[in-house]
Structures are given as C-alpha cells and as structure tokens.
Amino acid sequence: MRKSIRPALRLICMLLVAALYAKFLWDTEVSLLKLQRGLPWMADFIVRMYPPDFSVLASALRGALQTLEIAVIGTTLAAILALPLGFLSARNIAPPKVFYGVRGVLNLFRSIDTMVYALFFVAAVGLGPFPGVMAVVVYTAMSLAKLYSEAIEGIDTGPVEAITATGASRLQILRYGVMPQIIPLFISYILYRLETNIRAAAILGFVGAGGIGFYIQTYLRMMNYRAAACVLLILVVMVMAVDLASSQIRKALV
Amino acid sequence: MITLRNLRKLYPPETLALDDCTMTIAPGEFVIVIGPSGSGKSTLLRCINRLVVPTSGQVIVDGLDVTAATRAELRQARRVIGMIFQQFNLIKRASVMDNVLAGRLGYAHPVASLFGYFGPDDQAIAEESLQQVNLLELADRRADTLSGGQQQRVAIARALAQHPKVILADEPTASLDPKLTRVIMDILKEINQGQGITVLVSQHLIDVAVTYGSRLIGLQSGRIIFDGPPQQLTETIIQRIYGEM
C-alpha cells in the first residue's frame, strides 16, 4: 500500500516545488538578458570609482569610527541586557511558564531586523548615532539571549555536582561550577555578534541612524563615485580588521 | 562514622532505587559497595552527602543527621565528605591547581573566594594534596589536557584538600583501564590506612572489590543483601547479587 503511494507522492511534491520556483523566478523578474545588458553599466560604475578620492579620507574615518562606536556600545549593552533574558529562557533554570513566555517574546522581537528597528528609533528619537545604538541593542539582546540560553542548557552537571559536594555555597557553585562552563561561550557569542553588528551598523546611515553608511549614501547620490570608493575601502579595511581580531580571540577561548 | 537507617529513595513515578537500607560504618573502615548497574549504588552514595534527597529514612554522618540538616549544617557536613566520580567532574578549562583549590571552598572566605582569592593556608593545603597524588609538577596545566588516570588523581587531591573524614568514591575506576584501576584503588587504600579516612567506594568489578575491600556491601534492586568481609562472599551470594549469569 505504502509503496504504491510513495513514488506518486514524491512526483507531486517535485512538480509542486518546480511550479513554485517557476512562479518566484517570474515574479522576481530574474533575467540573464537584463544582467548581460547591464554589464557595461557595471563596468562604467567601477571605472568611475577609480582612482579613489582620498581627499574625503577624514570624513570616511570619522564615519568608520562612529560605526565602530555604535557596534561596540550597542553590542556591550545588549550583552548585559541579554544576561537575565538568557537565564529566564533556559529550560533547565527557568520555570516552564517563564520559559515559554520569555522565549515567545524573544522570537517575536528577533523576527525583525536591526534595520527596521533603526527606522523606528529614528522616528522616535531623531537622526544620529543614538537611534543606531538602540536598534543594535534591541536586536542583539534578543539574539544573544537565545544563544546564552542554549549555552546554559548545554551545561555539564558533573562539575556542578562536584563543587556542591565540597560544601560550597550557592554563589560559589555558580562561580566555580557553572560560570567556567558558560563564560567562554558567552564571550565567543558576543564577539560574533560584534562582527555582524559592524556590518549592520555600516548601513544604518542609509536611514539616518549614524555611521559610515551616511557617507556612502551621500557620495553615491551625488554621483561622486571616487569619494564613495574611498569610503568603501575604509569600510572593508575596518570590517576585515575587526573580523580578524575577533576570530583570533575566539580561537584562544575555546 | 556513617549510619543509614531504613533509607528509601523513590524516583517518581515508581522506581525504587533504595529500599529499607540500614547499616553502620565505623571510622577508618574501607567499604566497597557492589551490585549490578541500576542496583542503587550511586544513589546510596549520593544520599550520604544529600546530593540525592532520600524519600524516607535517616543518614547520620559524624554525629550529624544529614537528612534533617539545615542548609548551613549540610554545607558543614559536606565539607568533611570528599567525593570522587566516575567522570572525574573536573572544571575542564581551569588549571589543575584551581581544581584542587575548589576543595577548599567550604573553608574559604565566602566573598573573597568568589573573586578567585584563597588564603595562604588554602594554597598550602592544595599543594600538599597535589603532592600526595604525585601531580604537583602539573599544577599549572589545564585540567582537560591530562590523561584520564591523572584527572582522577586531581579529583582525589580535590577531595583530600577538604581534609575529609569520609571519602565517597562513585565508580571511580569505571572509565579507566585495569592498570589505572589498580593505581586509583591503591591511592584510596593508602589514604584509608595512612590517614584513617573512612572510605566508601562503589565498584562493579567483583575481583577488584574482593582484593581491596575489608568489608563488602552487596546491593540488589536497592536492597542490601550482603554485608560482610570478602571471605564470606560465596558464589551463591554473588549469583544472588548479580542474578543468573
């Protein structure tokens, strides 16, 4: 019975998926022809960027610094805010009611990206780096809380039991049995979020939330491609430097 | 030193891990609990320092009723009951020395110890304990870089740092090969004879138990069905403990 149904079912599924892809490709107007026609324009765009105009270096560096500052402050505040949320959404710590409640809230807020929060906070507190920081804080706190809670759930109970057996107090058990297991993971997650937040903060300027994105957008709109190239170059260097430093630290931690 | 009276432990809904266990262990004894997996050996040991809370019955260690102890009393009691485990249960990322110092937590300053500070006395005791298991030269190594046998010796040093009156060893050699099994059992025996510490070991290997124990306790489905010197452990009794083989 099952054997006769299966191949038919599989065929229907495959046709269905194929039909969906056909519709999606049609809807999104994907076209190799258009891409081919666009090639000269791309080349033109890149040619116009060369050579980068380093007379705007000061602005580029100022923007880069602000992006770094937004990412660092936002990630740090989020890392702290995420601590209680992380413990409250860990299955082996929180009572079931709290656990489900907090998990639900986290999933809700995590489904919206940093950029959307930035629009919201720009409207609320005005232009500048502060709404950028707030946007980073909200999204990062939610995603770090999730990662924290998973680290807490994965804890090895053996050392906790061993420390308890020595006659240690609750705080000592937390400090010697629990923290050594989760702190390196927490730091690793925070650094990873810092890396992604640098990238996110780089485009926050597009919606007026501060940082290097403002300069990229402005020069592109003014069609000053050579200046834009300089800013992009600085952005690339900064992202790579942070990634490198962060991955070195993370390697040392595990 | 240790008295159990009518000890019962029921894991809900209906797993009876310990059933009416009564026994007394005198100071300085070396007792080995034998029995098949799931016979209640681990639960018995864990009831003694209340890592497992018994359903009913009484546990008295060094004159204190552990089952009725307040939180503070319980910590006082645990302080003098060292425990070692099958999986060693060291803090993997911490150094060997820091692991042994953890044995001093019950004595250390409650606040200063949270910042990793231990007094000079605690440091000296930790060093002395590491010396006893011949691992002082590895004091600065990370615990998880050591071999299994070495890790169990660190765990023994941690227990010794407690200056215990009793050491509970829950299947301390089940993760080790026969040679290391002897090394670890020899150390426990030496601690028992040299320092007069009461030692209670759970052990699933009968030949090891017979070689080392001066008194054996046979557990079967949570009941004590043998209690006596190894000479009295006959084939018939072994069959009753382990069932048909």
Contacts between the chains, C-beta under 8 A, distances in Angstrom:
chain1	res1	chain2	res2	distance
A	158	B	85	6.5
A	158	B	87	5.2
A	158	B	88	7.8
A	158	B	89	3.8
A	159	B	89	5.1
A	159	B	90	6.8
A	159	B	91	5.2
A	159	B	92	7.7
A	161	B	51	6.0
A	161	B	85	7.4
A	161	B	89	6.3
A	162	B	83	7.0
A	162	B	85	6.4
A	162	B	89	3.8
A	162	B	90	7.5
A	162	B	102	7.7
A	162	B	155	7.5
A	162	B	158	7.5
A	163	B	91	8.0
A	163	B	102	6.0
A	163	B	105	6.9
A	164	B	51	6.5
A	164	B	78	7.5
A	165	B	49	5.6
A	165	B	51	6.2
A	165	B	78	6.0
A	165	B	81	7.1
A	165	B	82	7.8
A	165	B	83	4.2
A	166	B	78	6.6
A	166	B	79	7.1
A	166	B	82	7.9
A	166	B	102	6.1
A	166	B	103	5.5
A	166	B	104	8.0
A	166	B	105	5.1
A	166	B	106	5.5
A	166	B	158	7.4
A	166	B	162	6.0
A	167	B	75	4.5
A	167	B	76	6.9
A	167	B	77	7.5
A	167	B	78	3.7
A	167	B	79	3.5
A	167	B	80	7.9
A	167	B	81	8.0
A	167	B	105	6.8
A	167	B	106	3.0
A	167	B	162	7.3
A	168	B	75	7.5
A	168	B	102	7.6
A	168	B	105	4.0
A	168	B	106	6.3
A	169	B	75	6.8
A	169	B	105	7.7
A	169	B	110	5.9
A	171	B	110	7.5
A	171	B	114	5.9
A	172	B	105	4.9
A	172	B	110	7.4
A	172	B	113	6.1
A	172	B	114	6.7
A	175	B	113	7.8
A	175	B	114	5.1
A	176	B	91	6.7
A	176	B	102	5.4
A	176	B	105	6.6
A	177	B	91	7.4
A	180	B	91	4.9
A	180	B	92	7.9
A	180	B	93	5.5
A	180	B	94	5.7
A	181	B	91	7.7
A	181	B	93	7.9
A	184	B	93	6.6
